[in-house]
Amino acid sequence: MSPRDANDALHDVLLRLAATIDGRKGGDPEASYVARLFHKGDDAILKKIGEEATEVVMAAKDARHGGSSAPLVNEVADLWFHCLVLLSHYGVGPNDVLTELQRREGLSGIEEKALRKRREREHNGD
């Protein structure tokens, strides 16, 4: 498999997962973890993202000190999953995020942040 095919396959996994998550909207909260999160609302989803982000930090610290990187990968997967739930909750998807990352590609973080601040000032009429 070429690197491009591998990237396409990984992108497809992300899109299939997002579609599965979207399909859980309005589902039975007793039968689906995702439906339960949607049912509880954005505060529950945001709380879960905060928990997962903390677990990512802890796994990264363990990996930094010579531990396995497998827990870090697992925790980031959990965080991404819950971020996909949040995106779905607000009616956006992974392609929206990928488009934004593509827009930022080639910009330094300093340049990107300055552009964002300038846009915010223009939007607020300053």
PyMOL CGO cylinders between C-alpha atoms (Angstrom):
from pymol import cmd
from pymol.cgo import CYLINDER

trace = [
    CYLINDER, 0.00, 0.00, 0.00, 1.39, 3.39, -0.95, 0.3, 1, 1, 1, 1, 1, 1,
    CYLINDER, 1.39, 3.39, -0.95, 1.66, 6.15, 1.66, 0.3, 1, 1, 1, 1, 1, 1,
    CYLINDER, 1.66, 6.15, 1.66, -1.15, 8.01, -0.10, 0.3, 1, 1, 1, 1, 1, 1,
    CYLINDER, -1.15, 8.01, -0.10, -3.39, 4.93, 0.00, 0.3, 1, 1, 1, 1, 1, 1,
    CYLINDER, -3.39, 4.93, 0.00, -2.57, 4.48, 3.68, 0.3, 1, 1, 1, 1, 1, 1,
    CYLINDER, -2.57, 4.48, 3.68, -3.48, 8.12, 4.39, 0.3, 1, 1, 1, 1, 1, 1,
    CYLINDER, -3.48, 8.12, 4.39, -6.74, 7.73, 2.46, 0.3, 1, 1, 1, 1, 1, 1,
    CYLINDER, -6.74, 7.73, 2.46, -7.56, 4.58, 4.44, 0.3, 1, 1, 1, 1, 1, 1,
    CYLINDER, -7.56, 4.58, 4.44, -6.90, 6.39, 7.73, 0.3, 1, 1, 1, 1, 1, 1,
    CYLINDER, -6.90, 6.39, 7.73, -9.04, 9.32, 6.61, 0.3, 1, 1, 1, 1, 1, 1,
    CYLINDER, -9.04, 9.32, 6.61, -11.80, 6.84, 5.74, 0.3, 1, 1, 1, 1, 1, 1,
    CYLINDER, -11.80, 6.84, 5.74, -11.61, 5.39, 9.27, 0.3, 1, 1, 1, 1, 1, 1,
    CYLINDER, -11.61, 5.39, 9.27, -12.11, 8.87, 10.69, 0.3, 1, 1, 1, 1, 1, 1,
    CYLINDER, -12.11, 8.87, 10.69, -15.07, 9.53, 8.40, 0.3, 1, 1, 1, 1, 1, 1,
    CYLINDER, -15.07, 9.53, 8.40, -16.67, 6.15, 9.15, 0.3, 1, 1, 1, 1, 1, 1,
    CYLINDER, -16.67, 6.15, 9.15, -16.29, 6.76, 12.87, 0.3, 1, 1, 1, 1, 1, 1,
    CYLINDER, -16.29, 6.76, 12.87, -17.82, 10.23, 12.53, 0.3, 1, 1, 1, 1, 1, 1,
    CYLINDER, -17.82, 10.23, 12.53, -20.74, 8.74, 10.56, 0.3, 1, 1, 1, 1, 1, 1,
    CYLINDER, -20.74, 8.74, 10.56, -21.27, 6.09, 13.25, 0.3, 1, 1, 1, 1, 1, 1,
    CYLINDER, -21.27, 6.09, 13.25, -21.27, 8.80, 15.92, 0.3, 1, 1, 1, 1, 1, 1,
    CYLINDER, -21.27, 8.80, 15.92, -23.74, 10.89, 13.89, 0.3, 1, 1, 1, 1, 1, 1,
    CYLINDER, -23.74, 10.89, 13.89, -25.95, 7.83, 13.61, 0.3, 1, 1, 1, 1, 1, 1,
    CYLINDER, -25.95, 7.83, 13.61, -26.18, 7.56, 17.40, 0.3, 1, 1, 1, 1, 1, 1,
    CYLINDER, -26.18, 7.56, 17.40, -27.94, 10.94, 17.70, 0.3, 1, 1, 1, 1, 1, 1,
    CYLINDER, -27.94, 10.94, 17.70, -31.41, 10.31, 19.02, 0.3, 1, 1, 1, 1, 1, 1,
    CYLINDER, -31.41, 10.31, 19.02, -30.48, 6.72, 19.82, 0.3, 1, 1, 1, 1, 1, 1,
    CYLINDER, -30.48, 6.72, 19.82, -31.35, 4.83, 22.97, 0.3, 1, 1, 1, 1, 1, 1,
    CYLINDER, -31.35, 4.83, 22.97, -29.18, 6.12, 25.85, 0.3, 1, 1, 1, 1, 1, 1,
    CYLINDER, -29.18, 6.12, 25.85, -29.55, 2.73, 27.52, 0.3, 1, 1, 1, 1, 1, 1,
    CYLINDER, -29.55, 2.73, 27.52, -28.12, 0.92, 24.51, 0.3, 1, 1, 1, 1, 1, 1,
    CYLINDER, -28.12, 0.92, 24.51, -25.38, 3.31, 23.32, 0.3, 1, 1, 1, 1, 1, 1,
    CYLINDER, -25.38, 3.31, 23.32, -22.65, 5.16, 25.18, 0.3, 1, 1, 1, 1, 1, 1,
    CYLINDER, -22.65, 5.16, 25.18, -22.59, 7.86, 22.48, 0.3, 1, 1, 1, 1, 1, 1,
    CYLINDER, -22.59, 7.86, 22.48, -26.38, 8.23, 22.54, 0.3, 1, 1, 1, 1, 1, 1,
    CYLINDER, -26.38, 8.23, 22.54, -26.08, 8.63, 26.32, 0.3, 1, 1, 1, 1, 1, 1,
    CYLINDER, -26.08, 8.63, 26.32, -23.54, 11.43, 25.89, 0.3, 1, 1, 1, 1, 1, 1,
    CYLINDER, -23.54, 11.43, 25.89, -25.76, 13.17, 23.32, 0.3, 1, 1, 1, 1, 1, 1,
    CYLINDER, -25.76, 13.17, 23.32, -28.75, 12.75, 25.64, 0.3, 1, 1, 1, 1, 1, 1,
    CYLINDER, -28.75, 12.75, 25.64, -26.85, 14.30, 28.57, 0.3, 1, 1, 1, 1, 1, 1,
    CYLINDER, -26.85, 14.30, 28.57, -25.81, 17.27, 26.43, 0.3, 1, 1, 1, 1, 1, 1,
    CYLINDER, -25.81, 17.27, 26.43, -22.76, 19.37, 25.85, 0.3, 1, 1, 1, 1, 1, 1,
    CYLINDER, -22.76, 19.37, 25.85, -21.77, 19.71, 29.52, 0.3, 1, 1, 1, 1, 1, 1,
    CYLINDER, -21.77, 19.71, 29.52, -21.35, 15.92, 29.80, 0.3, 1, 1, 1, 1, 1, 1,
    CYLINDER, -21.35, 15.92, 29.80, -19.43, 15.81, 26.52, 0.3, 1, 1, 1, 1, 1, 1,
    CYLINDER, -19.43, 15.81, 26.52, -17.18, 18.68, 27.58, 0.3, 1, 1, 1, 1, 1, 1,
    CYLINDER, -17.18, 18.68, 27.58, -16.55, 17.08, 30.96, 0.3, 1, 1, 1, 1, 1, 1,
    CYLINDER, -16.55, 17.08, 30.96, -15.51, 13.86, 29.23, 0.3, 1, 1, 1, 1, 1, 1,
    CYLINDER, -15.51, 13.86, 29.23, -13.14, 15.76, 26.92, 0.3, 1, 1, 1, 1, 1, 1,
    CYLINDER, -13.14, 15.76, 26.92, -11.56, 17.41, 29.97, 0.3, 1, 1, 1, 1, 1, 1,
    CYLINDER, -11.56, 17.41, 29.97, -11.09, 14.01, 31.62, 0.3, 1, 1, 1, 1, 1, 1,
    CYLINDER, -11.09, 14.01, 31.62, -9.59, 12.52, 28.47, 0.3, 1, 1, 1, 1, 1, 1,
    CYLINDER, -9.59, 12.52, 28.47, -7.26, 15.50, 27.96, 0.3, 1, 1, 1, 1, 1, 1,
    CYLINDER, -7.26, 15.50, 27.96, -5.97, 15.05, 31.52, 0.3, 1, 1, 1, 1, 1, 1,
    CYLINDER, -5.97, 15.05, 31.52, -5.39, 11.36, 30.83, 0.3, 1, 1, 1, 1, 1, 1,
    CYLINDER, -5.39, 11.36, 30.83, -3.42, 12.29, 27.70, 0.3, 1, 1, 1, 1, 1, 1,
    CYLINDER, -3.42, 12.29, 27.70, -1.19, 14.57, 29.76, 0.3, 1, 1, 1, 1, 1, 1,
    CYLINDER, -1.19, 14.57, 29.76, -0.57, 11.86, 32.35, 0.3, 1, 1, 1, 1, 1, 1,
    CYLINDER, -0.57, 11.86, 32.35, 0.19, 9.24, 29.68, 0.3, 1, 1, 1, 1, 1, 1,
    CYLINDER, 0.19, 9.24, 29.68, 2.60, 11.66, 27.97, 0.3, 1, 1, 1, 1, 1, 1,
    CYLINDER, 2.60, 11.66, 27.97, 4.41, 12.26, 31.25, 0.3, 1, 1, 1, 1, 1, 1,
    CYLINDER, 4.41, 12.26, 31.25, 4.73, 8.50, 31.77, 0.3, 1, 1, 1, 1, 1, 1,
    CYLINDER, 4.73, 8.50, 31.77, 6.04, 8.03, 28.22, 0.3, 1, 1, 1, 1, 1, 1,
    CYLINDER, 6.04, 8.03, 28.22, 8.52, 10.86, 28.73, 0.3, 1, 1, 1, 1, 1, 1,
    CYLINDER, 8.52, 10.86, 28.73, 9.94, 9.03, 31.71, 0.3, 1, 1, 1, 1, 1, 1,
    CYLINDER, 9.94, 9.03, 31.71, 10.64, 5.87, 29.76, 0.3, 1, 1, 1, 1, 1, 1,
    CYLINDER, 10.64, 5.87, 29.76, 7.22, 4.27, 29.88, 0.3, 1, 1, 1, 1, 1, 1,
    CYLINDER, 7.22, 4.27, 29.88, 5.50, 2.71, 26.93, 0.3, 1, 1, 1, 1, 1, 1,
    CYLINDER, 5.50, 2.71, 26.93, 3.96, 5.03, 24.34, 0.3, 1, 1, 1, 1, 1, 1,
    CYLINDER, 3.96, 5.03, 24.34, 0.98, 2.66, 23.92, 0.3, 1, 1, 1, 1, 1, 1,
    CYLINDER, 0.98, 2.66, 23.92, -1.04, 4.28, 26.75, 0.3, 1, 1, 1, 1, 1, 1,
    CYLINDER, -1.04, 4.28, 26.75, -0.42, 7.68, 25.16, 0.3, 1, 1, 1, 1, 1, 1,
    CYLINDER, -0.42, 7.68, 25.16, -1.75, 6.46, 21.82, 0.3, 1, 1, 1, 1, 1, 1,
    CYLINDER, -1.75, 6.46, 21.82, -4.77, 4.91, 23.54, 0.3, 1, 1, 1, 1, 1, 1,
    CYLINDER, -4.77, 4.91, 23.54, -5.56, 8.07, 25.48, 0.3, 1, 1, 1, 1, 1, 1,
    CYLINDER, -5.56, 8.07, 25.48, -5.21, 10.30, 22.42, 0.3, 1, 1, 1, 1, 1, 1,
    CYLINDER, -5.21, 10.30, 22.42, -7.58, 7.94, 20.58, 0.3, 1, 1, 1, 1, 1, 1,
    CYLINDER, -7.58, 7.94, 20.58, -10.08, 8.37, 23.43, 0.3, 1, 1, 1, 1, 1, 1,
    CYLINDER, -10.08, 8.37, 23.43, -9.68, 12.14, 23.29, 0.3, 1, 1, 1, 1, 1, 1,
    CYLINDER, -9.68, 12.14, 23.29, -10.12, 12.24, 19.50, 0.3, 1, 1, 1, 1, 1, 1,
    CYLINDER, -10.12, 12.24, 19.50, -13.19, 10.03, 19.80, 0.3, 1, 1, 1, 1, 1, 1,
    CYLINDER, -13.19, 10.03, 19.80, -14.81, 12.35, 22.31, 0.3, 1, 1, 1, 1, 1, 1,
    CYLINDER, -14.81, 12.35, 22.31, -13.86, 15.38, 20.22, 0.3, 1, 1, 1, 1, 1, 1,
    CYLINDER, -13.86, 15.38, 20.22, -15.68, 13.74, 17.30, 0.3, 1, 1, 1, 1, 1, 1,
    CYLINDER, -15.68, 13.74, 17.30, -18.73, 13.37, 19.55, 0.3, 1, 1, 1, 1, 1, 1,
    CYLINDER, -18.73, 13.37, 19.55, -18.51, 17.09, 20.40, 0.3, 1, 1, 1, 1, 1, 1,
    CYLINDER, -18.51, 17.09, 20.40, -18.12, 18.08, 16.76, 0.3, 1, 1, 1, 1, 1, 1,
    CYLINDER, -18.12, 18.08, 16.76, -21.16, 15.99, 15.85, 0.3, 1, 1, 1, 1, 1, 1,
    CYLINDER, -21.16, 15.99, 15.85, -23.13, 17.55, 18.70, 0.3, 1, 1, 1, 1, 1, 1,
    CYLINDER, -23.13, 17.55, 18.70, -22.51, 20.96, 17.12, 0.3, 1, 1, 1, 1, 1, 1,
    CYLINDER, -22.51, 20.96, 17.12, -23.19, 19.78, 13.57, 0.3, 1, 1, 1, 1, 1, 1,
    CYLINDER, -23.19, 19.78, 13.57, -19.63, 19.83, 12.28, 0.3, 1, 1, 1, 1, 1, 1,
    CYLINDER, -19.63, 19.83, 12.28, -17.30, 17.01, 11.39, 0.3, 1, 1, 1, 1, 1, 1,
    CYLINDER, -17.30, 17.01, 11.39, -13.72, 15.95, 10.93, 0.3, 1, 1, 1, 1, 1, 1,
    CYLINDER, -13.72, 15.95, 10.93, -13.50, 17.42, 7.43, 0.3, 1, 1, 1, 1, 1, 1,
    CYLINDER, -13.50, 17.42, 7.43, -14.15, 20.87, 8.91, 0.3, 1, 1, 1, 1, 1, 1,
    CYLINDER, -14.15, 20.87, 8.91, -11.17, 20.41, 11.23, 0.3, 1, 1, 1, 1, 1, 1,
    CYLINDER, -11.17, 20.41, 11.23, -9.00, 18.94, 8.47, 0.3, 1, 1, 1, 1, 1, 1,
    CYLINDER, -9.00, 18.94, 8.47, -9.86, 21.88, 6.21, 0.3, 1, 1, 1, 1, 1, 1,
    CYLINDER, -9.86, 21.88, 6.21, -8.80, 24.29, 8.95, 0.3, 1, 1, 1, 1, 1, 1,
    CYLINDER, -8.80, 24.29, 8.95, -5.55, 22.41, 9.51, 0.3, 1, 1, 1, 1, 1, 1,
    CYLINDER, -5.55, 22.41, 9.51, -4.92, 22.46, 5.77, 0.3, 1, 1, 1, 1, 1, 1,
    CYLINDER, -4.92, 22.46, 5.77, -5.53, 26.24, 5.75, 0.3, 1, 1, 1, 1, 1, 1,
    CYLINDER, -5.53, 26.24, 5.75, -2.92, 26.63, 8.48, 0.3, 1, 1, 1, 1, 1, 1,
    CYLINDER, -2.92, 26.63, 8.48, -0.38, 24.38, 6.78, 0.3, 1, 1, 1, 1, 1, 1,
    CYLINDER, -0.38, 24.38, 6.78, 2.80, 26.27, 6.06, 0.3, 1, 1, 1, 1, 1, 1,
    CYLINDER, 2.80, 26.27, 6.06, 2.02, 29.05, 8.53, 0.3, 1, 1, 1, 1, 1, 1,
    CYLINDER, 2.02, 29.05, 8.53, 4.10, 29.30, 11.64, 0.3, 1, 1, 1, 1, 1, 1,
    CYLINDER, 4.10, 29.30, 11.64, 2.15, 29.15, 14.87, 0.3, 1, 1, 1, 1, 1, 1,
    CYLINDER, 2.15, 29.15, 14.87, 3.15, 32.74, 15.56, 0.3, 1, 1, 1, 1, 1, 1,
    CYLINDER, 3.15, 32.74, 15.56, 1.83, 33.91, 12.17, 0.3, 1, 1, 1, 1, 1, 1,
    CYLINDER, 1.83, 33.91, 12.17, -1.39, 31.93, 12.55, 0.3, 1, 1, 1, 1, 1, 1,
    CYLINDER, -1.39, 31.93, 12.55, -2.07, 33.34, 16.02, 0.3, 1, 1, 1, 1, 1, 1,
    CYLINDER, -2.07, 33.34, 16.02, -1.42, 36.90, 14.81, 0.3, 1, 1, 1, 1, 1, 1,
    CYLINDER, -1.42, 36.90, 14.81, -3.83, 36.40, 11.90, 0.3, 1, 1, 1, 1, 1, 1,
    CYLINDER, -3.83, 36.40, 11.90, -6.49, 35.06, 14.27, 0.3, 1, 1, 1, 1, 1, 1,
    CYLINDER, -6.49, 35.06, 14.27, -6.09, 38.03, 16.59, 0.3, 1, 1, 1, 1, 1, 1,
    CYLINDER, -6.09, 38.03, 16.59, -6.30, 40.46, 13.67, 0.3, 1, 1, 1, 1, 1, 1,
    CYLINDER, -6.30, 40.46, 13.67, -9.50, 38.76, 12.42, 0.3, 1, 1, 1, 1, 1, 1,
    CYLINDER, -9.50, 38.76, 12.42, -11.00, 38.92, 15.92, 0.3, 1, 1, 1, 1, 1, 1,
    CYLINDER, -11.00, 38.92, 15.92, -10.25, 42.65, 16.16, 0.3, 1, 1, 1, 1, 1, 1,
    CYLINDER, -10.25, 42.65, 16.16, -11.77, 43.27, 12.73, 0.3, 1, 1, 1, 1, 1, 1,
    CYLINDER, -11.77, 43.27, 12.73, -14.83, 41.20, 13.62, 0.3, 1, 1, 1, 1, 1, 1,
    CYLINDER, -14.83, 41.20, 13.62, -15.30, 43.10, 16.89, 0.3, 1, 1, 1, 1, 1, 1,
    CYLINDER, -15.30, 43.10, 16.89, -14.90, 46.47, 15.16, 0.3, 1, 1, 1, 1, 1, 1,
    CYLINDER, -14.90, 46.47, 15.16, -11.75, 47.50, 17.01, 0.3, 1, 1, 1, 1, 1, 1,
]
cmd.load_cgo(trace, "trace")
